[in-house]
C-alpha cells in the first residue's frame, strides 16, 4: 500500500483553510477570542510565520495518523510488515478489497468520528483544567471535528 503524499499535504493545508474560515471574526473568531481571553495585542505580538509553519507540521502528522483511521486496508498492510513478509494471501486480499470503502464520504465519516472521540476529549479535558467555558470547548473541538472530517475525506478518497 503506497502512501499518497499529495493527499497528506492537501489534507494538511485543508486544516489551515478550515481554520481561516472557522476562526474568521464573522464566523467563530470573535467568540473564540473572548472565550480564549485573546486580545489584539497578544495576536499582533506573535510570530505568525512560526505559528503557521508549526501548525502545518502538526497537520501533516495528523493527516498521516488519519490514514490508519480512514483507510481500512492500512490494517491489512500493517500485518504484512512482520517476520513473514508479504504473503500471497495479502496480494489476494488487496486484489479483492483494494478500493473498498475508499471514498471521500467514508473518510469524512471516520474523520468526524475521530474528531468526536479523540479531539473532543483531549481538548475538553485541557479546557476543564484551564477553567475554560463550554463555549470555548465547543468552538475549538468543533473546528477539529470539521477539520478531521475534511482531512479524512481527502486522505481516504484521493487514491
C-alpha positions in Angstrom: 0.0 0.0 0.0 1.6 3.3 -1.1 1.3 6.5 0.9 -0.3 9.3 -1.1 1.9 12.2 -0.1 0.0 14.7 -2.2 -3.2 13.7 -0.3 -1.4 14.2 3.0 -0.1 17.6 2.0 -3.5 18.7 0.7 -5.2 17.4 3.9 -2.7 19.3 6.0 -3.3 22.5 4.1 -7.1 21.9 4.4 -6.6 22.3 8.2 -5.3 25.8 7.6 -8.1 26.7 5.2 -10.8 25.5 7.6 -9.1 27.4 10.3 -9.1 30.6 8.3 -12.8 30.2 7.8 -13.7 28.9 11.3 -11.8 31.5 13.3 -12.8 34.4 11.0 -14.5 37.1 13.1 -17.7 36.7 11.0 -17.9 33.0 12.0 -16.4 32.0 15.4 -13.4 34.2 15.6 -14.8 36.9 17.8 -16.5 34.4 20.2 -13.2 32.4 20.3 -11.2 35.5 21.1 -13.5 36.3 24.0 -13.6 32.8 25.4 -9.8 32.3 25.0 -9.1 35.7 26.6 -7.2 36.6 23.4 -6.6 40.2 22.7 -5.5 42.0 19.5 -2.3 42.9 21.4 -1.5 39.3 22.0 -2.2 38.4 18.4 -0.1 41.1 17.0 2.9 40.2 19.2 3.1 36.7 17.8 5.5 35.3 15.2 2.8 34.3 12.7 5.3 32.6 10.3 6.5 30.3 13.1 2.9 29.6 14.2 1.7 28.7 10.7 4.8 26.6 9.9 4.3 24.6 13.2 0.6 24.3 12.5 1.3 22.9 9.1 3.8 20.4 10.5 1.3 19.3 13.2 -1.4 19.0 10.5 0.9 16.7 8.4 1.4 14.5 11.5 -2.4 14.4 12.0 -3.0 13.6 8.3 -0.6 10.7 8.5 -2.3 9.3 11.5 -5.7 9.7 9.8 -4.6 7.2 7.2 -4.9 4.3 9.6 -8.3 5.6 10.8 -9.9 6.2 7.5 -8.2 3.6 5.2 -9.1 0.1 6.3 -6.6 -1.5 4.0 -3.8 0.0 6.2 -4.7 -2.6 8.8 -4.0 -5.4 6.4 -0.8 -3.7 5.2 0.4 -3.4 8.8 0.0 -7.1 9.2 2.5 -8.0 6.4 5.3 -5.9 7.9 6.3 -8.7 10.3 8.7 -11.6 10.1 6.6 -13.4 7.5 6.8 -10.6 5.0 4.3 -10.2 2.2 2.4 -13.5 1.7 0.3 -14.3 -1.4 -2.8 -14.0 0.8 -2.1 -10.3 1.2 -2.0 -9.8 -2.6 -5.3 -11.8 -2.9 -6.8 -9.6 -0.2 -5.7 -6.4 -1.9 -6.9 -7.6 -5.3 -10.4 -8.2 -3.8 -10.6 -5.2 -1.4 -8.1 -2.6 -2.6 -10.7 0.1 -3.2 -13.4 -0.9 -0.8 -14.6 2.0 1.4 -12.1 4.3 -0.4 -14.5 7.2 -0.8 -14.5 10.8 0.3 -17.7 10.2 2.2 -16.3 7.2 4.1 -13.2 9.2 5.0 -15.2 12.1 6.2 -17.3 9.8 8.4 -14.2 8.3 10.1 -12.6 11.7 10.4 -15.6 13.1 12.1 -15.8 10.1 14.4 -12.1 10.6 15.2 -12.8 14.3 16.0 -15.6 13.4 18.4 -13.9 10.5 20.1 -10.2 11.8 20.1 -10.0 15.6 19.6 -13.1 16.5 21.8 -12.0 14.5 24.9 -8.4 15.8 24.7 -9.4 19.5 24.1 -12.2 19.2 26.6 -10.0 17.8 29.3 -7.4 20.5 28.8 -10.0 23.2 28.8 -11.6 22.0 32.0 -8.3 22.2 33.8 -7.6 25.6 32.2 -11.0 26.7 33.6 -12.3 27.5 30.1 -16.0 27.6 29.2 -18.2 25.1 27.5 -18.4 27.6 24.6 -14.6 27.5 24.3 -14.6 23.7 24.2 -17.4 23.7 21.6 -15.7 26.2 19.3 -12.3 24.5 19.4 -13.5 20.9 19.3 -16.0 21.9 16.6 -13.1 23.1 14.5 -11.2 19.8 14.9 -14.3 17.7 14.2 -14.9 19.6 11.0 -11.2 19.7 10.1 -10.7 15.9 10.7 -13.8 15.2 8.6 -12.3 17.2 5.7 -8.9 15.7 6.2 -10.3 12.2 6.4 -12.2 12.7 3.2 -9.1 13.8 1.4 -6.9 11.1 2.8 -9.4 8.3 2.1 -11.0 9.5 -1.1 -7.9 10.6 -3.0 -6.3 7.4 -4.5 
